């Protein structure tokens, strides 16, 4: 998730070459759009990614999308221009989660069929 092609002058708002960046979004069905709940560069980005992984949350690598989301204020909803991209990502994640949840049940059913006497 690094942005090493950034030619803009370095400032607190732009990453240094080779530094990672990360954005966490949260979608609450009670709200109109997903919200940026964490973002940062370097050690902060690493902490965001590590925390997501420790909580079994999906981490998607998309430098272009991260770059766009870094421009959204913290605790703000994503702008309408990003709705389609985020909706596609969320739909893909929900589908992935459904398949992951369904897998143990299918495995258990297959094991029960293979071992009917147990």
N, CA, C and O atoms as CSV, one atom per row, in Angstrom:
chain,resi,resn,atom,element,x,y,z
A,1,UNK,N,N,0.810,-1.191,0.000
A,1,UNK,CA,C,0.000,0.000,0.000
A,1,UNK,C,C,0.852,1.252,0.000
A,1,UNK,O,O,0.430,2.287,0.515
A,2,UNK,N,N,2.007,1.176,-0.553
A,2,UNK,CA,C,2.864,2.351,-0.577
A,2,UNK,C,C,2.654,3.141,-1.846
A,2,UNK,O,O,2.216,2.605,-2.863
A,3,UNK,N,N,2.966,4.407,-1.778
A,3,UNK,CA,C,2.813,5.293,-2.913
A,3,UNK,C,C,4.177,5.912,-3.188
A,3,UNK,O,O,4.488,6.984,-2.667
A,4,UNK,N,N,4.988,5.250,-3.997
A,4,UNK,CA,C,6.343,5.735,-4.244
A,4,UNK,C,C,6.420,6.607,-5.486
A,4,UNK,O,O,7.476,7.178,-5.758
A,5,UNK,N,N,5.331,6.733,-6.257
A,5,UNK,CA,C,5.338,7.539,-7.466
A,5,UNK,C,C,4.837,8.953,-7.212
A,5,UNK,O,O,4.697,9.726,-8.160
A,6,UNK,N,N,4.566,9.311,-5.985
A,6,UNK,CA,C,4.039,10.629,-5.661
A,6,UNK,C,C,5.133,11.664,-5.877
A,6,UNK,O,O,6.189,11.599,-5.247
A,7,UNK,N,N,4.881,12.627,-6.775
A,7,UNK,CA,C,5.871,13.647,-7.100
A,7,UNK,C,C,5.605,14.957,-6.367
A,7,UNK,O,O,6.345,15.926,-6.539
A,8,UNK,N,N,4.568,14.995,-5.562
A,8,UNK,CA,C,4.232,16.207,-4.821
A,8,UNK,C,C,5.254,16.443,-3.725
A,8,UNK,O,O,5.851,15.486,-3.232
A,9,UNK,N,N,5.472,17.696,-3.327
A,9,UNK,CA,C,6.390,17.967,-2.215
A,9,UNK,C,C,5.923,17.237,-0.957
A,9,UNK,O,O,4.723,17.095,-0.722
A,10,UNK,N,N,6.873,16.778,-0.157
A,10,UNK,CA,C,6.517,16.074,1.074
A,10,UNK,C,C,5.981,17.048,2.105
A,10,UNK,O,O,6.509,18.143,2.297
A,11,UNK,N,N,4.929,16.619,2.755
A,11,UNK,CA,C,4.339,17.393,3.846
A,11,UNK,C,C,3.711,16.390,4.802
A,11,UNK,O,O,3.679,15.196,4.503
A,12,UNK,N,N,3.209,16.850,5.951
A,12,UNK,CA,C,2.569,15.897,6.857
A,12,UNK,C,C,1.406,15.152,6.211
A,12,UNK,O,O,1.028,14.081,6.687
A,13,UNK,N,N,0.832,15.690,5.145
A,13,UNK,CA,C,-0.315,15.052,4.510
A,13,UNK,C,C,0.065,14.121,3.366
A,13,UNK,O,O,-0.814,13.459,2.813
A,14,UNK,N,N,1.345,14.043,2.988
A,14,UNK,CA,C,1.744,13.164,1.902
A,14,UNK,C,C,2.780,12.185,2.413
A,14,UNK,O,O,3.611,12.529,3.253
A,15,UNK,N,N,2.729,10.939,1.894
A,15,UNK,CA,C,3.662,9.936,2.396
A,15,UNK,C,C,5.063,10.137,1.857
A,15,UNK,O,O,5.237,10.621,0.739
A,16,UNK,N,N,6.056,9.772,2.636
A,16,UNK,CA,C,7.436,9.745,2.159
A,16,UNK,C,C,7.579,8.526,1.265
A,16,UNK,O,O,6.833,7.557,1.406
A,17,UNK,N,N,8.516,8.570,0.363
A,17,UNK,CA,C,8.714,7.454,-0.555
A,17,UNK,C,C,8.914,6.159,0.227
A,17,UNK,O,O,9.699,6.105,1.173
A,18,UNK,N,N,8.194,5.121,-0.184
A,18,UNK,CA,C,8.346,3.818,0.450
A,18,UNK,C,C,7.538,3.607,1.712
A,18,UNK,O,O,7.513,2.491,2.231
A,19,UNK,N,N,6.881,4.621,2.225
A,19,UNK,CA,C,6.069,4.448,3.431
A,19,UNK,C,C,4.711,3.888,3.055
A,19,UNK,O,O,4.139,4.257,2.029
A,20,UNK,N,N,4.203,3.004,3.879
A,20,UNK,CA,C,2.892,2.427,3.615
A,20,UNK,C,C,1.799,3.404,4.037
A,20,UNK,O,O,2.026,4.300,4.850
A,21,UNK,N,N,0.635,3.218,3.480
A,21,UNK,CA,C,-0.532,4.000,3.877
A,21,UNK,C,C,-1.707,3.046,3.999
A,21,UNK,O,O,-1.766,2.031,3.305
A,22,UNK,N,N,-2.637,3.370,4.877
A,22,UNK,CA,C,-3.795,2.508,5.079
A,22,UNK,C,C,-4.994,3.351,5.500
A,22,UNK,O,O,-4.862,4.385,6.154
A,23,UNK,N,N,-6.166,2.867,5.098
A,23,UNK,CA,C,-7.421,3.505,5.459
A,23,UNK,C,C,-8.375,2.405,5.905
A,23,UNK,O,O,-8.467,1.359,5.263
A,24,UNK,N,N,-9.076,2.639,6.992
A,24,UNK,CA,C,-10.113,1.709,7.439
A,24,UNK,C,C,-11.457,2.387,7.251
A,24,UNK,O,O,-11.652,3.547,7.614
A,25,UNK,N,N,-12.384,1.625,6.670
A,25,UNK,CA,C,-13.740,2.154,6.514
A,25,UNK,C,C,-14.702,1.245,7.258
A,25,UNK,O,O,-14.434,0.062,7.466
A,26,UNK,N,N,-15.816,1.817,7.649
A,26,UNK,CA,C,-16.851,1.068,8.359
A,26,UNK,C,C,-18.180,1.399,7.718
A,26,UNK,O,O,-18.465,2.562,7.435
A,27,UNK,N,N,-18.991,0.386,7.488
A,27,UNK,CA,C,-20.315,0.621,6.934
A,27,UNK,C,C,-21.364,0.170,7.924
A,27,UNK,O,O,-21.405,-0.995,8.317
A,28,UNK,N,N,-22.209,1.096,8.322
A,28,UNK,CA,C,-23.340,0.840,9.196
A,28,UNK,C,C,-24.582,1.016,8.336
A,28,UNK,O,O,-24.771,2.074,7.735
A,29,UNK,N,N,-25.422,0.004,8.268
A,29,UNK,CA,C,-26.598,0.078,7.397
A,29,UNK,C,C,-27.553,1.197,7.796
A,29,UNK,O,O,-28.434,1.561,7.017
A,30,UNK,N,N,-27.393,1.742,8.985
A,30,UNK,CA,C,-28.226,2.860,9.424
A,30,UNK,C,C,-27.758,4.183,8.836
A,30,UNK,O,O,-28.467,5.186,8.913
A,31,UNK,N,N,-26.560,4.189,8.245
A,31,UNK,CA,C,-25.999,5.416,7.678
A,31,UNK,C,C,-26.099,5.380,6.164
A,31,UNK,O,O,-26.260,4.319,5.560
A,32,UNK,N,N,-26.003,6.540,5.571
A,32,UNK,CA,C,-26.128,6.674,4.126
A,32,UNK,C,C,-24.946,6.082,3.365
A,32,UNK,O,O,-25.120,5.540,2.273
A,33,UNK,N,N,-23.756,6.182,3.927
A,33,UNK,CA,C,-22.554,5.739,3.215
A,33,UNK,C,C,-21.510,5.259,4.220
A,33,UNK,O,O,-21.576,5.596,5.402
A,34,UNK,N,N,-20.539,4.463,3.740
A,34,UNK,CA,C,-19.433,4.055,4.615
A,34,UNK,C,C,-18.660,5.270,5.121
A,34,UNK,O,O,-18.656,6.330,4.496
A,35,UNK,N,N,-18.017,5.093,6.249
A,35,UNK,CA,C,-17.298,6.173,6.928
A,35,UNK,C,C,-15.825,5.791,7.083
A,35,UNK,O,O,-15.508,4.633,7.353
A,36,UNK,N,N,-14.933,6.756,6.913
A,36,UNK,CA,C,-13.505,6.552,7.162
A,36,UNK,C,C,-13.297,6.620,8.675
A,36,UNK,O,O,-13.524,7.660,9.293
A,37,UNK,N,N,-12.864,5.505,9.263
A,37,UNK,CA,C,-12.718,5.459,10.718
A,37,UNK,C,C,-11.273,5.469,11.183
A,37,UNK,O,O,-11.006,5.675,12.367
A,38,UNK,N,N,-10.335,5.249,10.264
A,38,UNK,CA,C,-8.909,5.330,10.607
A,38,UNK,C,C,-8.139,5.511,9.313
A,38,UNK,O,O,-8.528,4.996,8.265
A,39,UNK,N,N,-7.035,6.256,9.399
A,39,UNK,CA,C,-6.153,6.412,8.245
A,39,UNK,C,C,-4.805,6.896,8.730
A,39,UNK,O,O,-4.699,7.561,9.761
A,40,UNK,N,N,-3.778,6.554,7.974
A,40,UNK,CA,C,-2.459,7.016,8.359
A,40,UNK,C,C,-1.372,6.445,7.487
A,40,UNK,O,O,-1.617,5.598,6.627
A,41,UNK,N,N,-0.161,6.925,7.724
A,41,UNK,CA,C,1.037,6.518,6.999
A,41,UNK,C,C,2.021,5.853,7.957
A,41,UNK,O,O,1.953,6.054,9.170
A,42,UNK,N,N,2.929,5.067,7.405
A,42,UNK,CA,C,4.021,4.490,8.188
A,42,UNK,C,C,3.554,3.603,9.318
A,42,UNK,O,O,2.795,2.658,9.103
A,43,UNK,N,N,4.010,3.909,10.533
A,43,UNK,CA,C,3.669,3.089,11.702
A,43,UNK,C,C,2.170,3.063,11.968
A,43,UNK,O,O,1.633,2.041,12.396
A,44,UNK,N,N,1.496,4.169,11.720
A,44,UNK,CA,C,0.037,4.202,11.924
A,44,UNK,C,C,-0.630,3.257,10.934
A,44,UNK,O,O,-1.536,2.512,11.306
A,45,UNK,N,N,-0.191,3.279,9.670
A,45,UNK,CA,C,-0.738,2.369,8.665
A,45,UNK,C,C,-0.497,0.919,9.067
A,45,UNK,O,O,-1.390,0.080,8.953
A,46,UNK,N,N,0.705,0.632,9.533
A,46,UNK,CA,C,1.025,-0.728,9.965
A,46,UNK,C,C,0.119,-1.159,11.122
A,46,UNK,O,O,-0.310,-2.311,11.176
A,47,UNK,N,N,-0.170,-0.250,12.035
A,47,UNK,CA,C,-1.048,-0.556,13.164
A,47,UNK,C,C,-2.478,-0.808,12.697
A,47,UNK,O,O,-3.145,-1.715,13.195
A,48,UNK,N,N,-2.951,-0.009,11.742
A,48,UNK,CA,C,-4.301,-0.202,11.198
A,48,UNK,C,C,-4.403,-1.595,10.574
A,48,UNK,O,O,-5.365,-2.321,10.825
A,49,UNK,N,N,-3.423,-1.960,9.772
A,49,UNK,CA,C,-3.436,-3.262,9.097
A,49,UNK,C,C,-3.333,-4.400,10.112
A,49,UNK,O,O,-4.076,-5.377,10.023
A,50,UNK,N,N,-2.426,-4.280,11.066
A,50,UNK,CA,C,-2.247,-5.320,12.079
A,50,UNK,C,C,-3.520,-5.491,12.914
A,50,UNK,O,O,-3.932,-6.617,13.194
A,51,UNK,N,N,-4.131,-4.391,13.306
A,51,UNK,CA,C,-5.360,-4.451,14.108
A,51,UNK,C,C,-6.482,-5.123,13.325
A,51,UNK,O,O,-7.234,-5.928,13.874
A,52,UNK,N,N,-6.592,-4.791,12.044
A,52,UNK,CA,C,-7.614,-5.435,11.207
A,52,UNK,C,C,-7.375,-6.940,11.138
A,52,UNK,O,O,-8.306,-7.727,11.312
A,53,UNK,N,N,-6.139,-7.338,10.887
A,53,UNK,CA,C,-5.813,-8.756,10.790
A,53,UNK,C,C,-6.055,-9.485,12.105
A,53,UNK,O,O,-6.557,-10.609,12.107
A,54,UNK,N,N,-5.704,-8.858,13.219
A,54,UNK,CA,C,-5.919,-9.476,14.535
A,54,UNK,C,C,-7.403,-9.664,14.834
A,54,UNK,O,O,-7.776,-10.534,15.621
A,55,UNK,N,N,-8.249,-8.848,14.204
A,55,UNK,CA,C,-9.694,-8.940,14.419
A,55,UNK,C,C,-10.402,-9.650,13.265
A,55,UNK,O,O,-11.616,-9.539,13.093
A,56,UNK,N,N,-9.614,-10.377,12.483
A,56,UNK,CA,C,-10.141,-11.154,11.364
A,56,UNK,C,C,-10.946,-10.314,10.374
A,56,UNK,O,O,-11.945,-10.779,9.824
A,57,UNK,N,N,-10.508,-9.084,10.151
A,57,UNK,CA,C,-11.133,-8.225,9.160
A,57,UNK,C,C,-10.336,-8.322,7.869
A,57,UNK,O,O,-9.119,-8.506,7.890
A,58,UNK,N,N,-11.026,-8.197,6.756
A,58,UNK,CA,C,-10.363,-8.309,5.464
A,58,UNK,C,C,-9.519,-7.071,5.187
A,58,UNK,O,O,-9.961,-5.946,5.422
A,59,UNK,N,N,-8.309,-7.281,4.688
A,59,UNK,CA,C,-7.419,-6.185,4.296
A,59,UNK,C,C,-7.257,-6.270,2.784
A,59,UNK,O,O,-6.736,-7.255,2.261
A,60,UNK,N,N,-7.702,-5.238,2.090
A,60,UNK,CA,C,-7.636,-5.189,0.631
A,60,UNK,C,C,-6.551,-4.211,0.212
A,60,UNK,O,O,-6.513,-3.080,0.696
A,61,UNK,N,N,-5.678,-4.634,-0.672
A,61,UNK,CA,C,-4.602,-3.760,-1.135
A,61,UNK,C,C,-4.994,-3.122,-2.453
A,61,UNK,O,O,-5.121,-3.803,-3.470
A,62,UNK,N,N,-5.184,-1.824,-2.432
A,62,UNK,CA,C,-5.509,-1.056,-3.629
A,62,UNK,C,C,-4.933,0.345,-3.452
A,62,UNK,O,O,-5.605,1.229,-2.922
A,63,UNK,N,N,-3.692,0.551,-3.893
A,63,UNK,CA,C,-3.054,1.864,-3.690
A,63,UNK,C,C,-3.872,3.029,-4.245
A,63,UNK,O,O,-3.900,4.104,-3.646
A,64,UNK,N,N,-4.535,2.826,-5.379
A,64,UNK,CA,C,-5.321,3.908,-5.971
A,64,UNK,C,C,-6.500,4.276,-5.073
A,64,UNK,O,O,-6.766,5.454,-4.832
A,65,UNK,N,N,-7.200,3.260,-4.584
A,65,UNK,CA,C,-8.347,3.513,-3.720
A,65,UNK,C,C,-7.901,4.116,-2.391
A,65,UNK,O,O,-8.544,5.031,-1.879
A,66,UNK,N,N,-6.805,3.609,-1.831
A,66,UNK,CA,C,-6.277,4.165,-0.581
A,66,UNK,C,C,-5.926,5.636,-0.779
A,66,UNK,O,O,-6.229,6.471,0.074
A,67,UNK,N,N,-5.295,5.949,-1.893
A,67,UNK,CA,C,-4.926,7.335,-2.173
A,67,UNK,C,C,-6.164,8.237,-2.201
A,67,UNK,O,O,-6.136,9.344,-1.664
A,68,UNK,N,N,-7.232,7.775,-2.816
A,68,UNK,CA,C,-8.470,8.564,-2.850
A,68,UNK,C,C,-9.094,8.689,-1.460
A,68,UNK,O,O,-9.559,9.762,-1.075
A,69,UNK,N,N,-9.102,7.591,-0.716
A,69,UNK,CA,C,-9.718,7.611,0.615
A,69,UNK,C,C,-8.908,8.426,1.618
A,69,UNK,O,O,-9.465,8.945,2.585
A,70,UNK,N,N,-7.595,8.543,1.400
A,70,UNK,CA,C,-6.773,9.360,2.296
A,70,UNK,C,C,-7.188,10.834,2.241
A,70,UNK,O,O,-6.896,11.595,3.163
A,71,UNK,N,N,-7.856,11.228,1.181
A,71,UNK,CA,C,-8.308,12.612,1.031
A,71,UNK,C,C,-9.610,12.889,1.784
A,71,UNK,O,O,-10.005,14.045,1.939
A,72,UNK,N,N,-10.274,11.837,2.247
A,72,UNK,CA,C,-11.522,11.978,2.998
A,72,UNK,C,C,-11.176,12.249,4.456
A,72,UNK,O,O,-10.313,11.582,5.027
A,73,UNK,N,N,-11.845,13.222,5.055
A,73,UNK,CA,C,-11.605,13.541,6.460
A,73,UNK,C,C,-11.956,12.359,7.349
A,73,UNK,O,O,-12.890,11.609,7.067
A,74,UNK,N,N,-11.199,12.205,8.420
A,74,UNK,CA,C,-11.449,11.164,9.401
A,74,UNK,C,C,-12.852,11.316,9.970
A,74,UNK,O,O,-13.280,12.432,10.265
A,75,UNK,N,N,-13.567,10.222,10.125
A,75,UNK,CA,C,-14.928,10.142,10.638
A,75,UNK,C,C,-15.955,10.781,9.697
A,75,UNK,O,O,-17.063,11.120,10.112
A,76,UNK,N,N,-15.571,10.941,8.425
A,76,UNK,CA,C,-16.502,11.461,7.423
A,76,UNK,C,C,-16.945,10.329,6.513
A,76,UNK,O,O,-16.225,9.352,6.308
A,77,UNK,N,N,-18.141,10.483,5.974
A,77,UNK,CA,C,-18.625,9.505,5.009
A,77,UNK,C,C,-17.884,9.681,3.688
A,77,UNK,O,O,-17.464,10.782,3.333
A,78,UNK,N,N,-17.736,8.580,2.977
A,78,UNK,CA,C,-17.063,8.658,1.687
A,78,UNK,C,C,-17.913,9.493,0.733
A,78,UNK,O,O,-19.137,9.516,0.864
A,79,UNK,N,N,-17.288,10.177,-0.225
A,79,UNK,CA,C,-18.046,11.001,-1.163
A,79,UNK,C,C,-18.771,10.137,-2.193
A,79,UNK,O,O,-18.361,9.007,-2.457
A,80,UNK,N,N,-19.847,10.669,-2.772
A,80,UNK,CA,C,-20.613,9.912,-3.774
A,80,UNK,C,C,-19.764,9.397,-4.932
A,80,UNK,O,O,-20.094,8.366,-5.518
A,81,UNK,N,N,-18.691,10.081,-5.270
A,81,UNK,CA,C,-17.838,9.652,-6.375
A,81,UNK,C,C,-17.201,8.286,-6.114
A,81,UNK,O,O,-16.797,7.603,-7.056
A,82,UNK,N,N,-17.107,7.883,-4.846
A,82,UNK,CA,C,-16.482,6.599,-4.498
A,82,UNK,C,C,-17.504,5.508,-4.175
A,82,UNK,O,O,-17.118,4.381,-3.864
A,83,UNK,N,N,-18.788,5.819,-4.242
A,83,UNK,CA,C,-19.823,4.840,-3.882
A,83,UNK,C,C,-19.690,3.542,-4.671
A,83,UNK,O,O,-19.720,2.459,-4.086
A,84,UNK,N,N,-19.545,3.638,-5.987
A,84,UNK,CA,C,-19.507,2.426,-6.810
A,84,UNK,C,C,-18.290,1.573,-6.453
A,84,UNK,O,O,-18.419,0.362,-6.273
A,85,UNK,N,N,-17.127,2.180,-6.350
A,85,UNK,CA,C,-15.907,1.427,-6.030
A,85,UNK,C,C,-16.024,0.749,-4.670
A,85,UNK,O,O,-15.674,-0.424,-4.530
A,86,UNK,N,N,-16.503,1.463,-3.683
A,86,UNK,CA,C,-16.632,0.892,-2.339
A,86,UNK,C,C,-17.748,-0.152,-2.297
A,86,UNK,O,O,-17.608,-1.175,-1.626
A,87,UNK,N,N,-18.845,0.092,-2.999
A,87,UNK,CA,C,-19.943,-0.883,-3.035
A,87,UNK,C,C,-19.474,-2.198,-3.651
A,87,UNK,O,O,-19.813,-3.272,-3.154
A,88,UNK,N,N,-18.702,-2.119,-4.722
A,88,UNK,CA,C,-18.173,-3.337,-5.342
A,88,UNK,C,C,-17.232,-4.067,-4.392
A,88,UNK,O,O,-17.270,-5.294,-4.303
A,89,UNK,N,N,-16.399,-3.330,-3.690
A,89,UNK,CA,C,-15.484,-3.939,-2.729
A,89,UNK,C,C,-16.255,-4.601,-1.591
A,89,UNK,O,O,-15.959,-5.739,-1.224
A,90,UNK,N,N,-17.237,-3.904,-1.031
A,90,UNK,CA,C,-18.029,-4.463,0.068
A,90,UNK,C,C,-18.819,-5.691,-0.384
A,90,UNK,O,O,-18.918,-6.668,0.357
A,91,UNK,N,N,-19.378,-5.648,-1.588
A,91,UNK,CA,C,-20.116,-6.802,-2.108
A,91,UNK,C,C,-19.185,-8.005,-2.242
A,91,UNK,O,O,-19.564,-9.129,-1.911
A,92,UNK,N,N,-17.979,-7.770,-2.724
A,92,UNK,CA,C,-17.021,-8.852,-2.867
A,92,UNK,C,C,-16.641,-9.429,-1.501
A,92,UNK,O,O,-16.541,-10.646,-1.343
A,93,UNK,N,N,-16.431,-8.552,-0.518
A,93,UNK,CA,C,-16.086,-9.011,0.832
A,93,UNK,C,C,-17.239,-9.798,1.441
A,93,UNK,O,O,-17.017,-10.859,2.025
A,94,UNK,N,N,-18.485,-9.292,1.315
A,94,UNK,CA,C,-19.642,-10.017,1.859
A,94,UNK,C,C,-19.758,-11.396,1.225
A,94,UNK,O,O,-20.042,-12.374,1.917
A,95,UNK,N,N,-19.540,-11.483,-0.084
A,95,UNK,CA,C,-19.587,-12.770,-0.780
A,95,UNK,C,C,-18.496,-13.694,-0.258
A,95,UNK,O,O,-18.746,-14.875,-0.014
A,96,UNK,N,N,-17.297,-13.170,-0.086
A,96,UNK,CA,C,-16.189,-13.945,0.445
A,96,UNK,C,C,-16.500,-14.452,1.853
A,96,UNK,O,O,-16.231,-15.611,2.171
A,97,UNK,N,N,-17.064,-13.588,2.691
A,97,UNK,CA,C,-17.407,-13.982,4.057
A,97,UNK,C,C,-18.482,-15.061,4.067
A,97,UNK,O,O,-18.411,-15.984,4.878
A,98,UNK,N,N,-19.474,-14.968,3.185
A,98,UNK,CA,C,-20.523,-15.980,3.125
A,98,UNK,C,C,-19.952,-17.340,2.747
A,98,UNK,O,O,-20.343,-18.364,3.309
A,99,UNK,N,N,-19.029,-17.345,1.796
A,99,UNK,CA,C,-18.408,-18.612,1.396
A,99,UNK,C,C,-17.556,-19.164,2.521
A,99,UNK,O,O,-17.521,-20.379,2.717
A,100,UNK,N,N,-16.868,-18.311,3.270
A,100,UNK,CA,C,-16.023,-18.749,4.373
A,100,UNK,C,C,-16.870,-19.323,5.497
A,100,UNK,O,O,-16.497,-20.335,6.090
A,101,UNK,N,N,-18.002,-18.696,5.802
A,101,UNK,CA,C,-18.892,-19.175,6.850
A,101,UNK,C,C,-19.553,-20.476,6.425
A,101,UNK,O,O,-19.736,-21.372,7.249
A,102,UNK,N,N,-19.915,-20.596,5.144
A,102,UNK,CA,C,-20.593,-21.794,4.656
A,102,UNK,C,C,-19.651,-22.993,4.595
A,102,UNK,O,O,-20.108,-24.130,4.708
A,103,UNK,N,N,-18.375,-22.772,4.425
A,103,UNK,CA,C,-17.421,-23.855,4.253
A,103,UNK,C,C,-17.395,-24.837,5.427
A,103,UNK,O,O,-17.460,-26.042,5.186
A,104,UNK,N,N,-17.304,-24.390,6.685
A,104,UNK,CA,C,-17.278,-25.371,7.779
A,104,UNK,C,C,-18.544,-26.225,7.829
A,104,UNK,O,O,-18.453,-27.416,8.126
A,105,UNK,N,N,-19.710,-25.669,7.551
A,105,UNK,CA,C,-20.946,-26.443,7.567
A,105,UNK,C,C,-20.929,-27.497,6.468
A,105,UNK,O,O,-21.362,-28.629,6.684
A,106,UNK,N,N,-20.425,-27.126,5.281
A,106,UNK,CA,C,-20.332,-28.085,4.196
A,106,UNK,C,C,-19.340,-29.180,4.543
A,106,UNK,O,O,-19.579,-30.353,4.256
A,107,UNK,N,N,-18.225,-28.800,5.161
A,107,UNK,CA,C,-17.225,-29.782,5.556
A,107,UNK,C,C,-17.811,-30.733,6.593
A,107,UNK,O,O,-17.596,-31.942,6.508
A,108,UNK,N,N,-18.539,-30.213,7.559
A,108,UNK,CA,C,-19.152,-31.039,8.589
A,108,UNK,C,C,-20.157,-32.002,7.972
A,108,UNK,O,O,-20.202,-33.174,8.349
A,109,UNK,N,N,-20.963,-31.524,7.031
A,109,UNK,CA,C,-21.939,-32.385,6.372
A,109,UNK,C,C,-21.227,-33.490,5.593
A,109,UNK,O,O,-21.664,-34.640,5.612
A,110,UNK,N,N,-20.144,-33.151,4.916
A,110,UNK,CA,C,-19.381,-34.138,4.151
A,110,UNK,C,C,-18.757,-35.160,5.089
A,110,UNK,O,O,-18.740,-36.350,4.777
A,111,UNK,N,N,-18.244,-34.716,6.235
A,111,UNK,CA,C,-17.655,-35.636,7.201
A,111,UNK,C,C,-18.722,-36.560,7.772
A,111,UNK,O,O,-18.461,-37.748,7.963
A,112,UNK,N,N,-19.918,-36.047,8.049
A,112,UNK,CA,C,-21.005,-36.848,8.591
A,112,UNK,C,C,-21.442,-37.902,7.567
A,112,UNK,O,O,-21.739,-39.038,7.936
A,113,UNK,N,N,-21.482,-37.533,6.294
A,113,UNK,CA,C,-21.849,-38.485,5.254
A,113,UNK,C,C,-20.781,-39.559,5.113
A,113,UNK,O,O,-21.101,-40.718,4.849
A,114,UNK,N,N,-19.531,-39.193,5.285
A,114,UNK,CA,C,-18.449,-40.160,5.153
A,114,UNK,C,C,-18.349,-41.084,6.360
A,114,UNK,O,O,-17.851,-42.204,6.246
A,115,UNK,N,N,-18.821,-40.619,7.518
A,115,UNK,CA,C,-18.762,-41.389,8.759
A,115,UNK,C,C,-20.145,-41.500,9.379
A,115,UNK,O,O,-20.357,-40.943,10.456
A,116,UNK,N,N,-21.112,-42.197,8.754
A,116,UNK,CA,C,-22.479,-42.218,9.273
A,116,UNK,C,C,-22.621,-42.881,10.635
A,116,UNK,O,O,-23.605,-42.621,11.329
A,117,UNK,N,N,-21.680,-43.727,11.048
A,117,UNK,CA,C,-21.778,-44.407,12.324
A,117,UNK,C,C,-21.307,-43.593,13.495
A,117,UNK,O,O,-21.480,-44.021,14.636
A,118,UNK,N,N,-20.712,-42.422,13.266
A,118,UNK,CA,C,-20.148,-41.618,14.377
A,118,UNK,C,C,-21.207,-40.800,15.071
A,118,UNK,O,O,-20.904,-40.075,16.018
